[in-house]
């Protein structure tokens, strides 16, 4: 496989600029299906092993749905590339619905994918409450369901968590440690000397956003306890939605409210709000005055770390939905079972960079090519659930480099 990833990313990123108001800003949802013919042998990426064939469903008849905020913005397009490659390697169909993180569209997307004949669905929802409807739809239609980039909060949404746990079709969630992510990003800014940090959120109530915000606040609080004579502060969030325009307006509002601002954290939202915030800082002529950190790697992150328009970033996690995809695939095949009474919680690691040199190794193994070959994707699909969790936990630049050199 080892295809050139950078060109593909640039193409879909350009498309994202045209589609941002629709796919990311709450416009009409879009849907697309990719059917990939199964290969004839494992060496060519086929997944029709003896065990798979014995489950009674051919891979060519499997359709997995993807409910995503956008399949065309920076992070969403990266997710789509790895999912399309997995679908091709396994010889299954994949169908996307872009729901813009608009609640009614998130819940409708699950209904749409179930009605389209998907036997399994992976979803990046925007709030825990949407999962009530999503799980009910999965139960009613006997469709397997897994979350990516999200997890239902056991503390804040106990009833929904219990519903998920008791569902025979809800498998679990693949997600990152967001409070830790927030603390590490704040520490990058503090280590660079920044003390007056403006915060840009995307959607109020989004569990991932709330986790990151918790980490940002904890990072500043810990610093202030340890440095009573060198205090830092974090603004209240300006909300941007998931569009570039929203990120730009939020950054402008924060800079206008406080001319002494020396750092910005666009918390996420797929990459578009970050691009808008960067553009606003550039227009204001403050690239050298305001450090920016965020989550979700940009395709030109190496250049931005070099010219100072980015100070650091967490990301490289676009394989997170790949793990959810493999969970659903194996459930459909009958390889994973017994989900009722369980909640499979699968942690997934972030990668962190704060200099152009940090980024070079990542670029080699995650940008210039995908981190897995078709053969490796098939091998991943044959892991038991514990093996898949272990594979998720060890995804790193070092791991990708080791596999590329074997």
N, C-alpha and C positions, 0 to 999 in steps of 0.2 A: 504493500500500500504506500507507505512513506511518501505521500503526495505533498506537494507544496501547499502549505496551509495559509501562508501569508497572502497570496494572491486571492484565494477564495475569500478570506476574511475581508480584504479590502473591497471586494465586489459587493459582499452583502452589507458591509458598512455603508458604502455609497448608497445602496438601495434603502438602507435604514433612514438616511437623511430625507428621502422622498416620502417614506412611509411613516415617519415618526408620529404625525398627528393622528393617523389611523390606528397603527398597531400599538403605540405606546400612550397615546393621549386620550384614549377612551372612545375611539371611533368604532366603526363596524368591525366585528370579529371576522377573522379570515380563517379558512380551512383548506388544507392541502394534504393529499395522500401521496406517499411515495411507495411504490411496490418494487421490491428487489427480488429478482429470481434467485432461488437457492442454487449455490454452486454444487458441482458434482462430487467434490472431494474436500476433505478437511484442509488439504494443502492449498486449495483455492478459496478457502474461507467458508465452505459449507458447514452447516451444523447438523446434518442428518446422520448423527451417530446411531449406533444400535439402540442405546438407551432412549434417545429422543424419538426414534421411530416407534419404539414400543409404547409410547404414551398415547398413541391413537390419534394425534392431530399432526398433520404435515405443516412444516414451517411456512410453506407458501400460503397456507390458509389462516395464518395468525396475523391479526392486525392489532397494533398497540397504539393507543391514542396519547397525544401529548397536549395537555392544557398548559399554556405558557403565556406570560405577559406579552412577549413579542419574540418571534423567531427571526427577526431582522435587525434588531439593534445589536450593540457590541457584544454583550454577553450572550444574548439569545441566539445570535447567529453562530457563535462558537458551539453552543449546546447542540444546535441543529446539525452542524457538521459531524460531530462525534456520534450523535444518534443515527443520522443517515448512514454513516459508515458501519455502525453496528447492525442496523437493519439489513444492509447489503451483505455483510459478512454472514449473517444468520439466515438470510433468505426470507425475511418476514416483511410485512407491510407496516408503515408508520404513517399516522395522520396527525396533523397539527391543527390546533385552534388557538389563535392569538386573542387573548381576552383583556389585555390592557390593564389588568388588576382592578377592573371595575366589578364590584361584587356580584351584581346580577348576571354579568357576562361570565364570571368565573363559574358560577353554579350552572348556568345554561350550557357552558362548554362541556361539562361532564355528561349532561343529558344528550347533547349533540353527538358526542363520541360514542356513547353507549348505543344510541339509535343507529349509528353508522356501522355497527357490527364489531366494534372493538371488544376483544375479550379481556383486555387489560388497559389501564390508563395510568399515566404518571402526571402529577399536577404540581404546579407552583402556584399556590393560592395566595391571597393577599391578607386574609385574616382567619383566625380559628373558626369563627362563626360559619364561614362558607363550607367548612368541612362537614357540618351537620347534613346539609343537603347532598354534598358529594358522596358521603358514605351511604346515605339512604338510597341514592341512585345506584351506587355500586351493588348494594345488597339486593335491591329490587330486580336488577338486571343480571345478577350473578357475574359481575365484572370485577376483576382484581384491580386494586387501587393502591398506589404508593405516592408519597409526597417527595419532592426534591426541593432543595434550598429552604425547606420549611419543616417545622415539627410542631405538633399540637402541644401547647403548654399544659403540663399536668397540674401546675399550681394555679394558673389563671383560668383555665378552661376544663375543669375537672370532669364535668358532665360529657363534654365532647370527647375528651381523652378516654373516658370509660366506654363511650359508644364505639370509638375506634377499636379499643381493646377487645370488645365483645363481638365485633363484626367478623364473620368468616371470610370476608373478601378484602377488608383493609389489611395490608401487609405491614406497613410501617413507614418510616421517614428517613431520608438521607439528608443530612444538614451539617452546617458548620457550627463551631463554638463562637457565637457572635459576641458575647460579652468579652471574651478573651481577644477577639479580633479588634474590638473597639479600643481596649486598653493598649494593645500593641501599636495601633495607628496613632493614638494620642502621644504615646511615648516617643515615636519618631519625630513628631512636631516639637515636643518639649526638649528633646536632645539637640534639635537644630536651633534652640533658643527662642521659640515662639511661646508667647504667653497669653495672647488675646485671640481666642479661636471662635470663628463663626461656624454655625452648624446648619446644614441643609438636610432635611428629611424628605421622604417621598410620600408615603401614605400613612396617615394617622391610624394607629391600631394594628399595623402590620407587625407580626411577631418577630420577624427578622430585624426590622428597623428598631423595634423596642429593645431587642437584645443588644444591638450595636450601641444604641444610645446609652444603655446601662453601662456598657464598657467605657464609652467616652467619659461619662461622668465619673466613673470610678477611677479612671486614669488621672483625671484632673484633681480629684479629691485626695488621692494617694500622694500626688506630687506636692500639693499644698500642705499636707501634714508633715512631709519630710523637709519642706523648704519654706518655713514660715516667713522668711525675709525675701522670698522670690516667688510670689503668688501668680498662679495662672487662672484664667477664667474661660468658661465655655458659655456661649450665647444660648438662648432658647432657640429651638429650631424654626427655620423658615421652611415651609413645605413647598416642594417643587413638582409633585406628581412624578411621572416617569418620562417626561419630555425634556428635550434640550432647552426649549423656550422657558420651561418652568425653572430649570436649573440656572439659567441666565438671569431671570428676574429675581430669584431668591438671592443670588450672589450680589446683584446690584443693590437690593434692599439692605443686606447686611453691611456692605461697604458704605452705603449712604448713612446708615444709622450710627456707624462707628468708624470714623476715619483712621483710628489707630489700629484697626484690625490687622493682624500679621499672619493669620492662618485661616484656612477654610477646610471644612470636612463636608463634601457632598457625600452623604452616607451610602448612596447606591441608587438602585432603581434601574439597573440594566446597563448603565454606562452613558446614556443620553444626558441625564441631568448633570453629570460630571463634565461632559463636553461643553454644555451650555455655560457652566460656571467658569470653566477655563477661558472660554471666549469672552465672558464679561470682565474677567481680571485682565486679559490682554487688551481689551478696548480701553480699560481704565488706565493702562500704562503701569500696572502694579505687579508685573510678573516677578520682579526682583524683591518686592516688598511683602508679598503674600505667598506663603507656602501652602500647597494643596496636597492633601492625602485623601485616599478614597479606597473603595473596594470595587472589584471587577476590572481586570486589566484592559487597558486600551490597546488597540493594534499598533499605535505609534508610541507606546510607553517608553521604550528605550530612548527615542529622540527627545521626549519630554523630560525625562530624568536628566538628560544631557543639557538641555537648554534652560532648565529650572522651572518650567511651567508645571511640573509635578515634582513633589518632594519625596513621595513614597506611595506604595499601594499594596493592598492585599488582593489576591486573586488566584488565577490559575486553576480555578475549581470547576471548570466547565465539564469535567468528567463526573461530577456529582449526579446529574440526571442519568448518566450512563449506568451507574450502580442501581438506581431505582428501576431503570429499563430492564436490567438483567434480573432483578427480583421479580418483576411482573412476568417477564418471559418464562422464567422457571416455574412460576405458579401456574401459568397457562399450560405448560407442558406436563404438569403433575409432578415435577421434581421437588418443589417446595409445597408443603401442605400444613394443615393444623394451625391456621392463623387465629381462630377463635380463642379468646382468652389471652392473647399475646399482643404486644406492641413492639415490633422490631425497630430499635433505635440504632441508626447507623451513623456514627460521627465521621465527618470528612474533613481533611486538613486543608487549610489555606497555605499559600506560599506568600512570602513577604519580600519586597524589594524596596531599597531606599537609595539606589545609585544605578548609574548606567551599567557598571560592571556587574552588579547583582543580576541585572536583567538578561545579560548575554547568554548565560547557560540556559535560562528558561526559554529564551527565544529559539535556541537551537533544537530543543526537544519538544516544545509545546506550540511553537508558532510556525517555524519553517516546515514542520511535519506534525502529524497527530502523534500522541504519545503511545499509541498501540497500533500494531499491524492487524490485518484482518485475522490472521491465524491466532494472534494473542487475544483478540476479541472472542473468537470461538472458544478458546481455552478458558477464558473468564466465564463464559456462559455455562460451562460444564462444572464449575465449582459448586460445592454445597454452600449453604447460607453462611456458615461460619467462615468458610474459605473466601467467600465474596466480601465479607466484612473485613477480613484481614487484607485483601487486595485493596479495598478502599482506604484503609488506614495507612498503607505504605506508599500511596501515590505521592511522588516527590520528584524533584529534578534529578536527584541521585538515582532513584529507582528507574526513571526513564532512560537515563544515561547508561545504566548497567544493562538494561534489556537491549538497548540499541547496539551495544558493543559485544553482545554474546555471539 
